[in-house]
């Protein structure tokens, strides 16, 4: 168990707790039980000096003095101290996600064939591509590809799809359409007709989410160019 400090500033005071790093990060993502996260069920103003937060300070800052309720707020809203080992684990996992995404969604424009994962991984190391372990692959993939293009001919293969959503499901479905939306049109009956463009490797996942939100009533057609 890696025991680290999680902290949060409320007003003019900083509050700290000692936590299990892995369990704290899981809890921050909405998983697990707060009672399993705390190494010690004590709230500090300075854990190194062993200075405990007073009950009055806790109530003023968090509206409660219950250590578990306070700890939950600190982890959710504050900063969990990460060890170098944990950061490396996060980065390694994110690099694997990036490599998998690029191998599924990108091609060599010279051959129109995908690159093997190992070739992509080697190029990432060669260029020293900056990969943020806290951002999604989709958020940073364009910058990653620009860096890789210095040593590797690579581009994302996109699919353009026409989608028609019945009026009853437009509210629910719009959330997943918005990210890839290129064109939209509302019919007189309230149906939504759109054109989306998304990486080829995300097509099946997109269809699955769309069918789930519309109970299979969405109509889709790939647009060939």
JOLINLIN-V280548 format. One record per residue. N is the residue number from 0. RES is the residue in one small letter. PHI is phi in radians with two decimals (NA if undefined). OMEGA is omega as a letter, one per 20 degrees, with the letter a starting at -180 (NA if undefined). D_CENTER is the distance of its C-alpha to the mean C-alpha in Angstrom with 2 decimals. Layout:
N_RES_PHI_OMEGA_D_CENTER / N_RES_PHI_OMEGA_D_CENTER
//
This chain:
0_x_NA_r_24.86 / 1_x_-1.60_a_23.47 / 2_x_-1.66_a_24.56 / 3_x_-2.33_r_22.99 / 4_x_-1.72_r_23.19 / 5_x_-2.00_a_20.79 / 6_x_-2.46_r_22.12 / 7_x_-2.64_r_22.10 / 8_x_-1.62_r_24.67 / 9_x_-2.16_a_26.32 / 10_x_1.16_a_29.17 / 11_x_-1.78_a_31.21 / 12_x_-2.15_r_30.29 / 13_x_-1.91_a_27.57 / 14_x_-2.03_a_26.88 / 15_x_-2.29_r_25.83 / 16_x_-2.40_r_25.33 / 17_x_-1.77_a_25.42 / 18_x_-2.34_r_22.71 / 19_x_-1.36_a_21.78 / 20_x_-1.01_a_18.78 / 21_x_-1.05_a_17.12 / 22_x_-1.23_r_17.87 / 23_x_-1.16_r_16.84 / 24_x_-1.20_r_13.26 / 25_x_-1.14_a_13.26 / 26_x_-1.12_r_14.87 / 27_x_-1.07_r_12.45 / 28_x_-1.64_r_9.85 / 29_x_1.54_a_12.80 / 30_x_-2.04_r_14.60 / 31_x_1.44_a_18.12 / 32_x_-2.05_a_21.12 / 33_x_-1.04_a_21.74 / 34_x_-1.18_r_25.21 / 35_x_-1.66_a_23.92 / 36_x_-1.53_a_21.81 / 37_x_-1.23_r_24.70 / 38_x_-1.33_r_26.99 / 39_x_-2.42_a_29.61 / 40_x_-1.46_a_29.70 / 41_x_-2.33_r_30.76 / 42_x_-1.82_a_29.40 / 43_x_-1.95_r_30.53 / 44_x_-1.74_r_31.12 / 45_x_-2.72_a_31.48 / 46_x_-1.20_a_30.69 / 47_x_-1.15_a_32.49 / 48_x_-1.58_a_35.65 / 49_x_1.26_a_35.28 / 50_x_-1.50_a_35.52 / 51_x_-1.48_r_34.60 / 52_x_-1.32_r_33.41 / 53_x_-1.35_r_36.17 / 54_x_-1.08_r_35.97 / 55_x_-1.12_r_36.83 / 56_x_-1.09_a_34.05 / 57_x_-1.15_a_31.46 / 58_x_-1.13_r_32.86 / 59_x_-1.19_a_32.95 / 60_x_-1.48_a_29.37 / 61_x_-2.12_a_27.66 / 62_x_1.16_r_30.37 / 63_x_-2.81_r_30.80 / 64_x_-1.95_r_32.07 / 65_x_-1.16_a_30.59 / 66_x_-1.05_a_28.79 / 67_x_-1.28_r_26.14 / 68_x_-1.18_r_25.34 / 69_x_-1.15_a_25.30 / 70_x_-1.05_r_23.16 / 71_x_-1.06_r_20.52 / 72_x_-1.19_a_20.45 / 73_x_-1.09_a_20.43 / 74_x_-1.20_a_17.41 / 75_x_-1.17_a_15.38 / 76_x_-1.74_a_16.59 / 77_x_-1.74_a_17.66 / 78_x_-2.01_r_16.96 / 79_x_-1.76_a_17.10 / 80_x_-1.16_a_19.12 / 81_x_-1.82_r_17.71 / 82_x_-1.40_r_20.30 / 83_x_-1.05_a_20.63 / 84_x_-1.12_a_20.49 / 85_x_-1.21_r_17.18 / 86_x_-1.05_r_15.65 / 87_x_-1.12_r_17.23 / 88_x_-1.10_r_15.82 / 89_x_-1.11_a_12.18 / 90_x_-1.14_r_13.23 / 91_x_-1.03_r_15.18 / 92_x_-1.16_a_12.50 / 93_x_-1.21_r_10.23 / 94_x_-1.05_r_13.57 / 95_x_-1.08_r_14.32 / 96_x_-1.09_r_11.25 / 97_x_-1.10_a_12.38 / 98_x_-1.06_r_15.93 / 99_x_-1.08_r_15.47 / 100_x_-1.07_a_13.85 / 101_x_-1.18_r_16.70 / 102_x_-1.14_a_19.33 / 103_x_-1.48_a_18.60 / 104_x_-1.92_a_18.24 / 105_x_-1.98_r_20.51 / 106_x_-2.34_r_24.26 / 107_x_-1.48_a_27.04 / 108_x_-1.08_r_28.71 / 109_x_-1.36_a_32.03 / 110_x_-2.03_a_32.05 / 111_x_1.07_r_29.46 / 112_x_-1.97_r_28.32 / 113_x_-1.23_r_24.93 / 114_x_-1.52_r_24.63 / 115_x_-1.11_a_24.68 / 116_x_-0.92_a_21.62 / 117_x_-1.12_r_23.94 / 118_x_-1.13_r_25.06 / 119_x_-1.15_r_21.60 / 120_x_-1.09_r_20.87 / 121_x_-1.11_a_24.28 / 122_x_-1.17_r_23.69 / 123_x_-1.04_r_20.49 / 124_x_-1.20_a_22.72 / 125_x_-1.10_a_25.66 / 126_x_-1.42_a_24.08 / 127_x_1.26_a_22.03 / 128_x_-1.03_r_18.90 / 129_x_-1.44_r_16.61 / 130_x_-2.13_a_13.10 / 131_x_-1.53_a_10.73 / 132_x_-1.18_a_9.22 / 133_x_-1.77_r_6.97 / 134_x_-1.85_r_5.65 / 135_x_-1.20_r_4.24 / 136_x_-1.03_a_7.72 / 137_x_-1.05_a_8.78 / 138_x_-1.16_a_8.69 / 139_x_-2.06_a_10.94 / 140_x_-1.11_a_12.77 / 141_x_-1.10_r_15.79 / 142_x_-1.19_r_16.58 / 143_x_-1.11_r_16.24 / 144_x_-1.11_r_18.67 / 145_x_-1.03_r_21.00 / 146_x_-1.15_a_21.31 / 147_x_-1.15_a_21.94 / 148_x_-1.13_r_24.57 / 149_x_-1.19_a_26.75 / 150_x_-2.26_a_27.61 / 151_x_-2.45_r_26.36 / 152_x_-1.26_a_27.15 / 153_x_-2.66_r_23.88 / 154_x_-2.64_r_22.45 / 155_x_-1.34_r_20.02 / 156_x_-1.60_a_22.02 / 157_x_-1.81_r_21.34 / 158_x_-2.03_r_22.72 / 159_x_-1.86_a_24.22 / 160_x_-2.30_r_24.68 / 161_x_-1.57_a_26.81 / 162_x_-2.31_r_25.77 / 163_x_-2.09_a_28.04 / 164_x_-1.94_r_26.82 / 165_x_-1.04_a_29.62 / 166_x_-0.90_a_30.08 / 167_x_-1.14_a_29.33 / 168_x_-2.09_a_25.67 / 169_x_-1.08_a_24.74 / 170_x_-1.07_a_23.05 / 171_x_-1.23_a_20.71 / 172_x_-1.36_a_20.07 / 173_x_-1.05_a_19.63 / 174_x_-1.07_r_16.03 / 175_x_-1.57_r_15.01 / 176_x_-1.34_a_17.85 / 177_x_-0.96_a_17.09 / 178_x_-1.12_a_14.30 / 179_x_-2.00_a_16.89 / 180_x_-1.15_r_20.06 / 181_x_-1.99_a_23.06 / 182_x_-2.72_r_25.91 / 183_x_-2.47_r_26.67 / 184_x_-2.63_r_29.96 / 185_x_-1.79_r_31.11 / 186_x_-1.47_a_34.20 / 187_x_-1.11_r_37.13 / 188_x_-1.55_r_36.21 / 189_x_1.64_r_32.73 / 190_x_-1.24_r_30.92 / 191_x_-1.98_r_28.08 / 192_x_-2.02_a_28.42 / 193_x_-2.33_r_25.71 / 194_x_-2.08_r_25.00 / 195_x_-2.02_r_21.46 / 196_x_-2.28_a_20.54 / 197_x_-2.50_r_17.64 / 198_x_-0.99_a_17.20 / 199_x_-0.97_a_19.69 / 200_x_-1.22_r_17.52 / 201_x_-1.67_a_15.40 / 202_x_-1.06_a_18.71 / 203_x_-1.17_r_19.31 / 204_x_-1.14_r_15.97 / 205_x_-1.09_r_16.62 / 206_x_-1.08_a_20.14 / 207_x_-1.10_r_19.25 / 208_x_-1.14_a_17.10 / 209_x_-1.11_r_19.82 / 210_x_-1.13_r_22.60 / 211_x_-1.15_a_21.17 / 212_x_-1.29_a_20.92 / 213_x_-1.92_a_24.34 / 214_x_0.94_r_26.09 / 215_x_1.33_a_26.80 / 216_x_-1.63_r_28.66 / 217_x_-1.25_r_26.66 / 218_x_-1.87_a_28.60 / 219_x_-2.29_r_27.03 / 220_x_-2.66_r_28.76 / 221_x_-1.25_r_27.70 / 222_x_-1.71_r_29.31 / 223_x_-1.56_a_31.10 / 224_x_-2.07_NA_31.91
//
